[in-house]
Amino acid sequence: MSMGLVDLLNDLRMLVEQGQTIHSQDLHYAVRMLLRGRGSDFINALSREVNVSNKGNPIRPRTLGQARYVRAMENSKIVFCMGPAGTGKTFLAAALAARYLKNREISRIILTRPTVEAGEKLGFLPGELKDKVDPYFKPLYDAMLAFFPQDKFAKFIERGVVEIAPLAYMRGRTLSDSFLILDEAQNTTQTQMKMFLTRIGEGSTAIITGDQTQVDLPLGVCNGLQNSQSILDGIDGIEFVCLDAEDVVRHSIVQRIICAYSEHDQRSRESEKTSSAEKSVGRKGHRRSS
């Protein structure tokens, strides 16, 4: 039996009574899903608790794409999640990592990312290594601090329970009984991606997140996310999740910005194709006339 608007609103009210915050964005999304016949799927997704924040707020998927992502992380050894900014890629991975650590399903969390962006190399930055990498890892720090008090998190880092290190420092290691998050993977090279994936040991889960629209590598360099699906698709234990603008859970204006840029890029590609076709026709006409 299909869900009606009254049923949807009643289910949302019950979630609010359980402590779930429902934003205006969530209401708009819920109605869109209802119109597509997927209202029940959305309520089931929103009812799935991933973790509880320091402030006691339940952390749940807020879109069907996010729910698919959480299921993939819980069921697969390696998960690639690609999508635009604001879709919760890093935050949901941090939520699950914190839950696994609290439940002693793993012994440590490893947070890593490439640290060469926009032409700025670590060697040219002032200070010790920690000072150099901290600005790059701020989004990961922020995500983890939603689930651990700052003093406890600092002790975890001191004891090696949480390790935060540039991707280059993963080389030559076997990372067992760990929850690994490789963030900003669109800025890895294919060699770095292969190196990271081959570090994963027994009892570990690896989450790789990235956004193909925010590549900072030099033009012409193929990044580690680009061909990962065509190379690795079909391998048991590896799953790929693609999120899109509909999964953005930041301010609704972010969703509109992403859509505007996507439309602009599409128009640019179509314009380039038209221009190339016209040049080709022009060259053929010139050859015939000569």
GULUM-888939 format. One record per atom (N, C-alpha, C): residue number from 1; residue in three letters; x, y, z. Coordinates in steps of 0.2 Angstrom, whole numbers, plus 5000, padded with zeros to 4 digits. Atoms other than C-alpha are relative to their C-alpha. Example, Ala and Ser with C-alpha at 12.3 -4.5 7.8 and 13.67 -1.06 7.14 Angstrom:
<tiros>
num/residuo/east/north/up
1/ALA/5004/4994/5000;
1/ALA/5062/4978/5039;
1/ALA/5004/5006/5000;
2/SER/4996/4994/4999;
2/SER/5068/4995/5036;
2/SER/4996/5005/5003;
</tiros>
This chain:
<tiros>
num/residuo/east/north/up
1/MET/5004/4994/5000;
1/MET/5000/5000/5000;
1/MET/5004/5006/5000;
2/SER/4996/4994/5000;
2/SER/5007/5017/4995;
2/SER/4999/5005/5005;
3/MET/5001/4995/4995;
3/MET/5011/5030/5007;
3/MET/4997/5007/4998;
4/GLY/5003/4994/5001;
4/GLY/5001/5046/5008;
4/GLY/5003/5006/5003;
5/LEU/4996/4994/4997;
5/LEU/5006/5064/5013;
5/LEU/4999/5000/5008;
6/VAL/5002/5000/4993;
6/VAL/4997/5062/5030;
6/VAL/5005/4995/5004;
7/ASP/4995/5006/4997;
7/ASP/5007/5045/5033;
7/ASP/5007/5003/5001;
8/LEU/4993/4997/5000;
8/LEU/5023/5054/5028;
8/LEU/5001/5005/5006;
9/LEU/4999/4995/4995;
9/LEU/5020/5069/5040;
9/LEU/5000/4997/5007;
10/ASN/5001/5004/4994;
10/ASN/5015/5057/5054;
10/ASN/5007/4997/5002;
11/ASP/4994/5003/4999;
11/ASP/5031/5047/5052;
11/ASP/5006/5005/5002;
12/LEU/4995/4995/4998;
12/LEU/5042/5063/5052;
12/LEU/4999/5003/5007;
13/ARG/5002/4998/4994;
13/ARG/5033/5069/5067;
13/ARG/5003/4995/5006;
14/MET/4997/5005/4996;
14/MET/5038/5053/5076;
14/MET/5007/5000/5001;
15/LEU/4993/4999/5000;
15/LEU/5056/5055/5071;
15/LEU/5002/5006/5004;
16/VAL/4998/4994/4996;
16/VAL/5056/5073/5078;
16/VAL/4999/4998/5008;
17/GLU/5001/5002/4993;
17/GLU/5049/5066/5095;
17/GLU/5006/4995/5002;
18/GLN/4994/5005/4998;
18/GLN/5064/5053/5095;
18/GLN/5006/5004/5000;
19/GLY/4994/4996/4999;
19/GLY/5076/5068/5094;
19/GLY/5003/5002/4993;
20/GLN/4997/4998/5007;
20/GLN/5079/5069/5075;
20/GLN/4998/5007/4998;
21/THR/5002/4993/5003;
21/THR/5080/5087/5068;
21/THR/4998/4999/4993;
22/ILE/5003/5000/5007;
22/ILE/5070/5089/5052;
22/ILE/5001/5007/4997;
23/HIS/4999/4994/5003;
23/HIS/5076/5103/5041;
23/HIS/4995/5001/4995;
24/SER/5004/4999/5005;
24/SER/5066/5112/5028;
24/SER/5002/4996/4994;
25/GLN/4997/5004/5006;
25/GLN/5077/5104/5015;
25/GLN/4997/4992/5000;
26/ASP/5002/5007/4999;
26/ASP/5072/5087/5022;
26/ASP/4993/4999/4998;
27/LEU/5008/5000/5002;
27/LEU/5053/5091/5020;
27/LEU/4999/5000/4992;
28/HIS/5000/5000/5007;
28/HIS/5056/5096/5002;
28/HIS/5002/4994/4997;
29/TYR/4997/5007/5002;
29/TYR/5066/5080/4999;
29/TYR/4995/4995/5001;
30/ALA/5005/5005/4999;
30/ALA/5053/5070/5007;
30/ALA/4994/5000/4996;
31/VAL/5005/4999/5004;
31/VAL/5039/5077/4997;
31/VAL/5002/4997/4993;
32/ARG/4998/5002/5006;
32/ARG/5049/5074/4981;
32/ARG/5000/4992/4999;
33/MET/5000/5007/5000;
33/MET/5052/5056/4986;
33/MET/4993/4997/5000;
34/LEU/5007/5002/5000;
34/LEU/5033/5054/4990;
34/LEU/4997/5000/4993;
35/LEU/5002/4999/5006;
35/LEU/5029/5060/4973;
35/LEU/5003/4994/4995;
36/ARG/4997/5005/5004;
36/ARG/5041/5047/4965;
36/ARG/4998/4993/5003;
37/GLY/5002/5007/4997;
37/GLY/5033/5033/4976;
37/GLY/5005/4997/5004;
38/ARG/4994/5002/4996;
38/ARG/5048/5032/4987;
38/ARG/5000/5003/5007;
39/GLY/5001/4997/4993;
39/GLY/5041/5040/5003;
39/GLY/5002/4995/5005;
40/SER/4998/5005/4995;
40/SER/5043/5024/5013;
40/SER/5007/4999/5000;
41/ASP/4992/5001/5000;
41/ASP/5061/5022/5007;
41/ASP/5003/5005/5004;
42/PHE/4997/4994/4997;
42/PHE/5065/5039/5013;
42/PHE/4999/5000/5008;
43/ILE/5001/5001/4993;
43/ILE/5057/5036/5030;
43/ILE/5004/4995/5003;
44/ASN/4996/5005/4998;
44/ASN/5066/5020/5032;
44/ASN/5008/5002/5000;
45/ALA/4993/4997/5000;
45/ALA/5083/5029/5028;
45/ALA/5001/5004/5006;
46/LEU/5000/4995/4995;
46/LEU/5079/5043/5040;
46/LEU/5000/4996/5007;
47/SER/5001/5003/4993;
47/SER/5075/5030/5054;
47/SER/5007/4996/5002;
48/ARG/4994/5004/4999;
48/ARG/5093/5021/5052;
48/ARG/5005/5004/5004;
49/GLU/4995/4996/4996;
49/GLU/5104/5028/5066;
49/GLU/5007/4997/4999;
50/VAL/4993/5002/5002;
50/VAL/5123/5028/5061;
50/VAL/5004/5001/5007;
51/ASN/4996/4998/4994;
51/ASN/5129/5036/5077;
51/ASN/4996/5005/5004;
52/VAL/5003/4994/4996;
52/VAL/5125/5049/5091;
52/VAL/5006/5005/5001;
53/SER/4995/4995/4999;
53/SER/5135/5065/5091;
53/SER/5001/5002/5007;
54/ASN/4998/4997/4994;
54/ASN/5143/5073/5106;
54/ASN/4994/5003/5004;
55/LYS/5005/4997/4997;
55/LYS/5128/5083/5109;
55/LYS/4993/4996/5000;
56/GLY/5006/5005/4999;
56/GLY/5116/5068/5109;
56/GLY/4996/5000/4994;
57/ASN/5005/5000/5006;
57/ASN/5109/5071/5091;
57/ASN/5001/4993/4996;
58/PRO/4999/5006/5004;
58/PRO/5106/5055/5082;
58/PRO/5002/5002/4993;
59/ILE/4997/4999/5007;
59/ILE/5116/5054/5065;
59/ILE/4997/4995/4996;
60/ARG/5004/5004/5005;
60/ARG/5105/5047/5051;
60/ARG/5001/5002/4993;
61/PRO/5000/4998/5007;
61/PRO/5106/5047/5032;
61/PRO/4994/5004/4999;
62/ARG/5006/4996/5001;
62/ARG/5095/5061/5026;
62/ARG/4998/5000/4992;
63/THR/5002/5002/5007;
63/THR/5094/5055/5007;
63/THR/5000/4993/4999;
64/LEU/4999/5007/5002;
64/LEU/5092/5039/4999;
64/LEU/5007/4998/4998;
65/GLY/4993/5001/5002;
65/GLY/5109/5041/4991;
65/GLY/5005/4999/5007;
66/GLN/4997/5001/4994;
66/GLN/5116/5043/5009;
66/GLN/4999/4993/5003;
67/ALA/5002/5006/4997;
67/ALA/5107/5028/5015;
67/ALA/5004/4994/4996;
68/ARG/4996/5005/5005;
68/ARG/5115/5018/5000;
68/ARG/5007/5000/5002;
69/TYR/4993/5000/4998;
69/TYR/5132/5024/5006;
69/TYR/5001/4997/5006;
70/VAL/4999/5003/4993;
70/VAL/5130/5019/5024;
70/VAL/4999/4993/4999;
71/ARG/5000/5007/5001;
71/ARG/5124/5002/5019;
71/ARG/5006/4997/4997;
72/ALA/4994/5002/5004;
72/ALA/5139/5000/5007;
72/ALA/5006/5000/5005;
73/MET/4995/5000/4996;
73/MET/5151/5005/5021;
73/MET/4999/4994/5006;
74/GLU/5001/5005/4995;
74/GLU/5143/4993/5033;
74/GLU/5001/4993/4998;
75/ASN/5000/5007/5003;
75/ASN/5144/4978/5021;
75/ASN/5006/4999/4996;
76/SER/4995/5002/5005;
76/SER/5159/4980/5010;
76/SER/5007/5002/5004;
77/LYS/4993/4998/4997;
77/LYS/5178/4981/5014;
77/LYS/5003/5006/4998;
78/ILE/4997/4994/5003;
78/ILE/5182/4995/5002;
78/ILE/4994/5003/4997;
79/VAL/5006/4996/5003;
79/VAL/5169/5009/4997;
79/VAL/5003/5006/4997;
80/PHE/4999/4994/5003;
80/PHE/5172/5022/4985;
80/PHE/4994/5005/5000;
81/CYS/5006/4996/5000;
81/CYS/5160/5037/4987;
81/CYS/5002/5006/4996;
82/MET/4999/4994/5004;
82/MET/5160/5051/4974;
82/MET/4994/5004/5000;
83/GLY/5006/4995/5000;
83/GLY/5149/5066/4974;
83/GLY/5003/5007/5002;
84/PRO/4998/4993/4998;
84/PRO/5149/5085/4976;
84/PRO/5001/5002/5007;
85/ALA/4999/4998/4993;
85/ALA/5153/5095/4991;
85/ALA/4993/5000/5003;
86/GLY/5006/4999/4996;
86/GLY/5140/5095/5005;
86/GLY/4995/4993/5000;
87/THR/5004/5006/5000;
87/THR/5134/5077/5002;
87/THR/5001/4995/5006;
88/GLY/4999/5004/4993;
88/GLY/5140/5070/5019;
88/GLY/5005/4994/4999;
89/LYS/4995/5005/5001;
89/LYS/5154/5059/5011;
89/LYS/5005/4999/5006;
90/THR/4995/5000/4994;
90/THR/5167/5063/5025;
90/THR/4996/4999/5006;
91/PHE/5003/5000/4994;
91/PHE/5155/5066/5039;
91/PHE/4997/4993/5002;
92/LEU/5003/5007/4999;
92/LEU/5146/5049/5037;
92/LEU/5005/4995/5001;
93/ALA/4994/5004/4999;
93/ALA/5162/5040/5036;
93/ALA/5003/5000/5007;
94/ALA/4998/4999/4993;
94/ALA/5168/5048/5052;
94/ALA/4995/4997/5005;
95/ALA/5005/5002/4996;
95/ALA/5152/5044/5060;
95/ALA/5000/4992/5001;
96/LEU/4999/5008/5000;
96/LEU/5154/5025/5056;
96/LEU/5006/4998/5003;
97/ALA/4994/5002/4997;
97/ALA/5172/5025/5061;
97/ALA/5000/5001/5007;
98/ALA/5001/4998/4993;
98/ALA/5168/5033/5078;
98/ALA/4996/4994/5003;
99/ARG/5005/5005/4997;
99/ARG/5154/5020/5081;
99/ARG/5004/4993/5000;
100/TYR/4996/5006/5000;
100/TYR/5166/5005/5076;
100/TYR/5005/5000/5006;
101/LEU/4995/4999/4995;
101/LEU/5179/5012/5088;
101/LEU/4997/4999/5007;
102/LYS/5004/5001/4994;
102/LYS/5167/5014/5102;
102/LYS/4998/4993/5002;
103/ASN/5003/5006/4999;
103/ASN/5160/4997/5100;
103/ASN/5006/4994/4999;
104/ARG/4994/5004/5000;
104/ARG/5178/4990/5099;
104/ARG/5000/4995/4994;
105/GLU/5000/5004/5006;
105/GLU/5175/4983/5081;
105/GLU/5007/5001/4996;
106/ILE/4993/4999/5003;
106/ILE/5192/4990/5076;
106/ILE/5004/5003/5006;
107/SER/4996/4997/4995;
107/SER/5207/4996/5086;
107/SER/5003/5007/4999;
108/ARG/4998/4993/5001;
108/ARG/5211/5012/5077;
108/ARG/4997/5003/4994;
109/ILE/5002/4996/5005;
109/ILE/5206/5025/5065;
109/ILE/5005/5004/4996;
110/ILE/4995/4997/5004;
110/ILE/5217/5031/5051;
110/ILE/4997/5005/4995;
111/LEU/5003/4995/5004;
111/LEU/5213/5047/5042;
111/LEU/5006/5003/4996;
112/THR/4995/4998/5004;
112/THR/5223/5052/5027;
112/THR/4997/5003/4994;
113/ARG/5002/4996/5006;
113/ARG/5223/5063/5011;
113/ARG/5006/5002/4997;
114/PRO/4994/4997/5003;
114/PRO/5235/5069/4998;
114/PRO/5000/5007/5002;
115/THR/4999/4994/4997;
115/THR/5243/5085/5004;
115/THR/5003/5005/4995;
116/VAL/4998/4995/5005;
116/VAL/5248/5093/4987;
116/VAL/4994/5002/4996;
117/GLU/5006/4997/5004;
117/GLU/5235/5105/4980;
117/GLU/5002/5006/4998;
118/ALA/5000/4993/5002;
118/ALA/5234/5120/4970;
118/ALA/5008/5002/4999;
119/GLY/4993/4998/5001;
119/GLY/5253/5120/4967;
119/GLY/5004/5001/5007;
120/GLU/4997/4999/4994;
120/GLU/5257/5121/4986;
120/GLU/5003/4994/5003;
121/LYS/4997/5006/4997;
121/LYS/5270/5108/4992;
121/LYS/5001/5001/5007;
122/LEU/4998/5000/4993;
122/LEU/5273/5104/5010;
122/LEU/5006/5003/5002;
123/GLY/4993/4997/4999;
123/GLY/5291/5108/5009;
123/GLY/5001/5007/5000;
124/PHE/5000/4993/5000;
124/PHE/5287/5126/5006;
124/PHE/4996/5003/5005;
125/LEU/5004/4997/4994;
125/LEU/5276/5128/5021;
125/LEU/5004/5001/5006;
126/PRO/4996/5000/4994;
126/PRO/5283/5134/5037;
126/PRO/4998/4995/5006;
127/GLY/5002/5004/4994;
127/GLY/5284/5124/5053;
127/GLY/5001/4992/5000;
128/GLU/4999/5008/5000;
128/GLU/5285/5105/5058;
128/GLU/4994/4997/4996;
129/LEU/5005/5003/5004;
129/LEU/5275/5092/5049;
129/LEU/4993/5001/5002;
130/LYS/5007/4999/4997;
130/LYS/5260/5093/5061;
130/LYS/4997/5007/4998;
131/ASP/5002/4993/5001;
131/ASP/5259/5112/5058;
131/ASP/4998/5000/4992;
132/LYS/5000/4999/5007;
132/LYS/5261/5109/5039;
132/LYS/4993/4996/4998;
133/VAL/5006/5004/5003;
133/VAL/5247/5095/5037;
133/VAL/4993/5002/5004;
134/ASP/5007/4999/4996;
134/ASP/5234/5102/5050;
134/ASP/4995/5004/4996;
135/PRO/5005/4996/5004;
135/PRO/5226/5115/5038;
135/PRO/4997/4995/4995;
136/TYR/5003/5005/5005;
136/TYR/5223/5100/5025;
136/TYR/4995/4996/5004;
137/PHE/5004/5005/4997;
137/PHE/5215/5089/5038;
137/PHE/4995/5003/5005;
138/LYS/5005/4997/4996;
138/LYS/5204/5102/5046;
138/LYS/4993/4997/4999;
139/PRO/5007/5003/5001;
139/PRO/5188/5094/5038;
139/PRO/4999/4994/5004;
140/LEU/5000/5007/4997;
140/LEU/5193/5077/5045;
140/LEU/5000/5001/5008;
141/TYR/5001/4999/4993;
141/TYR/5196/5084/5062;
141/TYR/4993/5002/5002;
142/ASP/5006/4998/4999;
142/ASP/5180/5093/5062;
142/ASP/4995/4995/5000;
143/ALA/5005/5005/5001;
143/ALA/5170/5078/5057;
143/ALA/5001/4995/5006;
144/MET/4999/5004/4994;
144/MET/5178/5067/5071;
144/MET/4999/5003/5006;
145/LEU/5002/4997/4994;
145/LEU/5176/5080/5084;
145/LEU/4992/5001/5002;
146/ALA/5008/5000/4999;
146/ALA/5157/5079/5082;
146/ALA/4998/4994/5004;
147/PHE/5001/5007/4997;
147/PHE/5159/5061/5090;
147/PHE/5004/4999/5006;
148/PHE/4996/5001/4994;
148/PHE/5173/5063/5103;
148/PHE/5001/5007/5003;
149/PRO/4998/4994/4996;
149/PRO/5176/5077/5116;
149/PRO/5008/5001/4998;
150/GLN/4993/4998/5002;
150/GLN/5192/5087/5111;
150/GLN/5006/4997/5004;
151/ASP/4994/5003/4996;
151/ASP/5203/5081/5125;
151/ASP/5001/4992/4999;
152/LYS/5000/5007/5001;
152/LYS/5198/5063/5122;
152/LYS/5003/4998/4993;
153/PHE/4997/5000/5006;
153/PHE/5202/5065/5104;
153/PHE/5007/5001/4999;
154/ALA/4993/4999/4999;
154/ALA/5219/5072/5108;
154/ALA/5004/4995/5003;
155/LYS/4997/5006/4997;
155/LYS/5223/5057/5119;
155/LYS/5000/4995/4995;
156/PHE/5000/5005/5005;
156/PHE/5218/5046/5105;
156/PHE/5006/5001/4995;
157/ILE/4995/4999/5005;
157/ILE/5230/5054/5093;
157/ILE/5007/4999/5003;
158/GLU/4994/5001/4997;
158/GLU/5244/5054/5106;
158/GLU/5001/4993/5001;
159/ARG/4999/5007/4999;
159/ARG/5241/5035/5109;
159/ARG/5000/4996/4993;
160/GLY/5000/5004/5007;
160/GLY/5240/5031/5090;
160/GLY/4993/4997/4999;
161/VAL/5006/5003/5001;
161/VAL/5222/5026/5092;
161/VAL/4997/5003/4994;
162/VAL/5002/4997/5006;
162/VAL/5218/5039/5079;
162/VAL/5006/5003/4997;
163/GLU/4994/4998/5004;
163/GLU/5232/5042/5066;
163/GLU/4997/5005/4994;
164/ILE/5002/4996/5005;
164/ILE/5231/5057/5055;
164/ILE/5007/5002/4996;
165/ALA/4993/5000/5004;
165/ALA/5245/5057/5041;
165/ALA/4999/5001/4993;
166/PRO/5000/5000/5008;
166/PRO/5248/5062/5023;
166/PRO/5000/4993/4997;
167/LEU/5000/5006/5004;
167/LEU/5245/5049/5010;
167/LEU/5007/4997/4999;
168/ALA/4994/5003/5001;
168/ALA/5263/5047/5007;
168/ALA/5003/4996/5005;
169/TYR/4998/5003/4995;
169/TYR/5266/5041/5024;
169/TYR/4997/4993/5001;
170/MET/5003/5007/5000;
170/MET/5255/5025/5021;
170/MET/5005/4995/4996;
171/ARG/4995/5004/5004;
171/ARG/5269/5018/5009;
171/ARG/5003/4995/5005;
172/GLY/4996/5005/4996;
172/GLY/5276/5001/5015;
172/GLY/4997/4997/5006;
173/ARG/5003/5002/4994;
173/ARG/5264/4998/5029;
173/ARG/4994/4995/4998;
174/THR/5006/5004/5000;
174/THR/5250/4985/5032;
174/THR/4996/5002/5005;
175/LEU/5005/4997/4995;
175/LEU/5235/4993/5040;
175/LEU/4994/4995/5002;
176/SER/5005/5005/4998;
176/SER/5225/4980/5049;
176/SER/4996/5002/5006;
177/ASP/5004/4998/4995;
177/ASP/5211/4981/5061;
177/ASP/4998/5007/5001;
178/SER/5000/4992/5000;
178/SER/5208/4999/5056;
178/SER/4994/5002/4996;
179/PHE/5005/4997/5004;
179/PHE/5195/5010/5049;
179/PHE/5004/5006/4996;
180/LEU/4997/4995/5004;
180/LEU/5203/5020/5035;
180/LEU/4996/5005/4996;
181/ILE/5003/4995/5004;
181/ILE/5197/5036/5027;
181/ILE/5005/5004/4996;
182/LEU/4996/4996/5004;
182/LEU/5205/5043/5012;
182/LEU/4996/5005/4997;
183/ASP/5004/4994/5002;
183/ASP/5198/5060/5009;
183/ASP/5003/5004/4994;
184/GLU/4998/4996/5006;
184/GLU/5199/5071/4993;
184/GLU/5004/4996/4996;
185/ALA/4996/5005/5004;
185/ALA/5205/5056/4983;
185/ALA/5000/5002/4993;
186/GLN/4999/4997/5007;
186/GLN/5202/5066/4967;
186/GLN/5007/5003/4999;
187/ASN/4993/4997/5000;
187/ASN/5219/5073/4971;
187/ASN/5006/4995/5001;
188/THR/4995/5006/5000;
188/THR/5228/5056/4971;
188/THR/5002/4999/4993;
189/THR/4998/5002/5007;
189/THR/5238/5050/4956;
189/THR/4998/4992/5000;
190/GLN/5002/5007/5001;
190/GLN/5234/5032/4950;
190/GLN/5005/4996/5004;
191/THR/4995/5004/4996;
191/THR/5250/5026/4958;
191/THR/4999/5001/5007;
192/GLN/5002/4999/4993;
192/GLN/5245/5033/4975;
192/GLN/4994/4996/5002;
193/MET/5006/5004/4998;
193/MET/5228/5025/4974;
193/MET/5002/4993/5001;
194/LYS/4999/5007/5000;
194/LYS/5235/5008/4970;
194/LYS/5004/4999/5007;
195/MET/4996/5000/4994;
195/MET/5248/5011/4984;
195/MET/4995/4999/5007;
196/PHE/5004/5000/4994;
196/PHE/5234/5015/4997;
196/PHE/4996/4994/5000;
197/LEU/5005/5006/5000;
197/LEU/5222/5001/4992;
197/LEU/5004/4993/5002;
198/THR/4997/5006/4998;
198/THR/5236/4988/4994;
198/THR/5003/5000/5007;
199/ARG/4998/4999/4993;
199/ARG/5240/4994/5012;
199/ARG/4995/4996/5004;
200/ILE/5006/5002/4996;
200/ILE/5223/4987/5018;
200/ILE/5001/4992/5002;
201/GLY/4999/5007/4997;
201/GLY/5225/4972/5030;
201/GLY/4994/4997/5003;
202/GLU/5006/5003/4997;
202/GLU/5214/4960/5039;
202/GLU/4996/5004/5005;
203/GLY/5005/4996/4995;
203/GLY/5199/4967/5049;
203/GLY/5000/5007/4999;
204/SER/5001/4992/5002;
204/SER/5200/4984/5040;
204/SER/4995/5001/4995;
205/THR/5004/4997/5005;
205/THR/5188/4994/5031;
205/THR/5003/5007/4998;
206/ALA/4997/4994/5003;
206/ALA/5193/5008/5019;
206/ALA/4995/5003/4996;
207/ILE/5005/4996/5004;
207/ILE/5182/5022/5013;
207/ILE/5004/5005/4996;
208/ILE/4997/4995/5005;
208/ILE/5188/5033/4998;
208/ILE/4995/5005/4998;
209/THR/5005/4995/5002;
209/THR/5179/5049/4995;
209/THR/5004/5005/4996;
210/GLY/4998/4995/5004;
210/GLY/5181/5062/4982;
210/GLY/4995/5003/4996;
211/ASP/5005/4996/5004;
211/ASP/5173/5075/4970;
211/ASP/5004/5001/4994;
212/GLN/4996/4999/5006;
212/GLN/5179/5074/4952;
212/GLN/4999/5007/4997;
213/THR/5000/4993/5002;
213/THR/5174/5093/4950;
213/THR/5005/5004/5003;
214/GLN/4995/4996/4996;
214/GLN/5187/5098/4962;
214/GLN/5007/4997/5000;
215/VAL/4994/5003/5001;
215/VAL/5203/5091/4955;
215/VAL/5005/5006/5000;
216/ASP/4995/4995/5000;
216/ASP/5219/5101/4959;
216/ASP/5006/4998/4997;
217/LEU/4994/5003/5003;
217/LEU/5231/5090/4950;
217/LEU/5002/5004/4993;
218/PRO/4998/4997/5006;
218/PRO/5241/5097/4935;
218/PRO/4995/4998/4994;
219/LEU/5004/5002/5005;
219/LEU/5231/5097/4919;
219/LEU/5003/4994/4996;
220/GLY/4998/5005/5004;
220/GLY/5232/5081/4909;
220/GLY/5002/4994/5005;
221/VAL/4998/5006/4995;
221/VAL/5237/5070/4925;
221/VAL/4993/4997/5002;
222/CYS/5006/5004/4999;
222/CYS/5224/5056/4927;
222/CYS/5000/4999/5008;
223/ASN/5000/5001/4993;
223/ASN/5219/5056/4945;
223/ASN/4997/4993/5002;
224/GLY/5001/5007/4997;
224/GLY/5216/5040/4956;
224/GLY/4993/4998/5000;
225/LEU/5007/5002/5001;
225/LEU/5197/5041/4955;
225/LEU/4998/4998/4993;
226/GLN/5003/5000/5007;
226/GLN/5195/5043/4937;
226/GLN/4999/4993/4997;
227/ASN/5002/5006/5003;
227/ASN/5197/5025/4931;
227/ASN/4999/4994/5005;
228/SER/5001/5005/4995;
228/SER/5195/5016/4948;
228/SER/4994/4995/4999;
229/GLN/5006/5005/5001;
229/GLN/5178/5009/4944;
229/GLN/5001/4996/4994;
230/SER/4999/5005/5006;
230/SER/5182/5002/4927;
230/SER/5006/4995/5001;
231/ILE/4995/5005/4999;
231/ILE/5198/4994/4934;
231/ILE/4998/4995/5006;
232/LEU/5002/5005/4994;
232/LEU/5190/4987/4951;
232/LEU/4993/4998/5000;
233/ASP/5007/5002/4999;
233/ASP/5172/4985/4947;
233/ASP/5000/4992/4999;
234/GLY/5000/5007/5001;
234/GLY/5167/4967/4949;
234/GLY/5004/4996/5006;
235/ILE/4996/5004/4995;
235/ILE/5179/4963/4963;
235/ILE/4996/5000/5006;
236/ASP/5004/5001/4994;
236/ASP/5170/4956/4978;
236/ASP/5003/5004/5006;
237/GLY/4998/4996/4994;
237/GLY/5171/4967/4993;
237/GLY/5001/5007/4999;
238/ILE/4999/4993/5002;
238/ILE/5173/4983/4983;
238/ILE/4993/5003/4998;
239/GLU/5006/4997/5002;
239/GLU/5158/4995/4981;
239/GLU/5001/5007/4998;
240/PHE/5000/4993/5002;
240/PHE/5155/5011/4972;
240/PHE/4993/5004/5001;
241/VAL/5007/4996/4999;
241/VAL/5142/5024/4977;
241/VAL/5001/5007/4997;
242/CYS/5000/4993/5003;
242/CYS/5139/5040/4967;
242/CYS/4994/5004/5003;
243/LEU/5005/4995/4998;
243/LEU/5130/5055/4975;
243/LEU/5000/5005/4996;
244/ASP/5001/4994/5005;
244/ASP/5123/5070/4966;
244/ASP/4997/5006/5004;
245/ALA/5003/4994/4997;
245/ALA/5116/5087/4969;
245/ALA/4994/4999/5005;
246/GLU/5006/5002/4996;
246/GLU/5100/5079/4976;
246/GLU/5002/4998/5007;
247/ASP/4998/5002/4993;
247/ASP/5110/5072/4991;
247/ASP/5004/5005/5004;
248/VAL/4997/4994/4996;
248/VAL/5117/5089/4996;
248/VAL/4996/5001/5006;
249/VAL/5004/4998/4994;
249/VAL/5112/5092/5014;
249/VAL/5003/5006/5004;
250/ARG/4998/4994/4998;
250/ARG/5121/5108/5017;
250/ARG/4994/5005/4999;
251/HIS/5005/4995/5001;
251/HIS/5111/5125/5015;
251/HIS/4998/4998/4993;
252/SER/5003/5001/5006;
252/SER/5099/5123/5000;
252/SER/5004/5004/4994;
253/ILE/4997/4996/5005;
253/ILE/5109/5137/4991;
253/ILE/5006/4996/4997;
254/VAL/4994/5004/5003;
254/VAL/5124/5124/4989;
254/VAL/4997/4996/4995;
255/GLN/5003/5005/5005;
255/GLN/5113/5112/4980;
255/GLN/4999/5004/4993;
256/ARG/5001/4995/5006;
256/ARG/5108/5127/4968;
256/ARG/5006/5002/4996;
257/ILE/4993/4998/5002;
257/ILE/5126/5132/4966;
257/ILE/5003/4994/4996;
258/ILE/4997/5006/5003;
258/ILE/5131/5114/4961;
258/ILE/4996/4999/4994;
259/CYS/5004/5000/5006;
259/CYS/5117/5113/4949;
259/CYS/5002/5005/4994;
260/ALA/4999/4995/5005;
260/ALA/5121/5129/4941;
260/ALA/5007/4999/4996;
261/TYR/4994/5002/5003;
261/TYR/5139/5124/4938;
261/TYR/5000/4994/4996;
262/SER/5001/5006/5005;
262/SER/5134/5107/4931;
262/SER/4997/5002/4994;
263/GLU/5003/4998/5006;
263/GLU/5123/5116/4919;
263/GLU/5005/5004/4995;
264/HIS/4995/4996/5004;
264/HIS/5137/5128/4914;
264/HIS/5005/4996/4997;
265/ASP/4995/5004/5003;
265/ASP/5149/5114/4911;
265/ASP/4997/4996/4994;
266/GLN/5004/5003/5005;
266/GLN/5136/5105/4901;
266/GLN/5000/5004/4993;
267/ARG/5000/4995/5006;
267/ARG/5134/5120/4890;
267/ARG/5006/5001/4997;
268/SER/4994/5000/5003;
268/SER/5152/5122/4888;
268/SER/5002/4995/4996;
269/ARG/4998/5006/5004;
269/ARG/5155/5104/4882;
269/ARG/4996/5000/4994;
270/GLU/5004/5000/5006;
270/GLU/5140/5106/4870;
270/GLU/5003/5005/4995;
271/SER/4997/4994/5005;
271/SER/5148/5123/4863;
271/SER/5006/4997/4997;
272/GLU/4994/5002/5003;
272/GLU/5165/5115/4861;
272/GLU/4999/4994/4995;
273/LYS/5002/5005/5005;
273/LYS/5157/5100/4852;
273/LYS/4998/5003/4993;
274/THR/5002/4996/5006;
274/THR/5148/5112/4840;
274/THR/5005/5004/4996;
275/SER/4995/4997/5003;
275/SER/5163/5122/4837;
275/SER/5005/4996/4996;
276/SER/4995/5005/5003;
276/SER/5174/5107/4833;
276/SER/4997/4997/4994;
277/ALA/5003/5002/5006;
277/ALA/5161/5101/4821;
277/ALA/5000/5005/4995;
278/GLU/5000/4994/5005;
278/GLU/5160/5118/4812;
278/GLU/5007/5000/4997;
279/LYS/4993/5000/5002;
279/LYS/5179/5118/4811;
279/LYS/5001/4995/4995;
280/SER/4999/5006/5005;
280/SER/5179/5101/4803;
280/SER/4996/5001/4994;
281/VAL/5004/4999/5006;
281/VAL/5165/5105/4791;
281/VAL/5004/5006/4995;
282/GLY/4997/4995/5004;
282/GLY/5175/5121/4786;
282/GLY/5006/4998/4997;
283/ARG/4994/5003/5003;
283/ARG/5191/5111/4783;
283/ARG/4999/4996/4994;
284/LYS/5002/5004/5005;
284/LYS/5182/5099/4772;
284/LYS/4998/5004/4994;
285/GLY/5002/4996/5005;
285/GLY/5174/5113/4762;
285/GLY/5006/5004/4997;
286/HIS/4994/4996/5003;
286/HIS/5191/5122/4760;
286/HIS/5004/4995/4995;
287/ARG/4996/5004/5004;
287/ARG/5199/5106/4753;
287/ARG/4997/4999/4994;
288/ARG/5004/5001/5006;
288/ARG/5185/5103/4741;
288/ARG/5001/5006/4995;
289/SER/5000/4994/5004;
289/SER/5186/5121/4734;
289/SER/5007/5001/4997;
290/SER/4993/4999/5003;
290/SER/5205/5120/4732;
290/SER/5002/4994/4995;
</tiros>
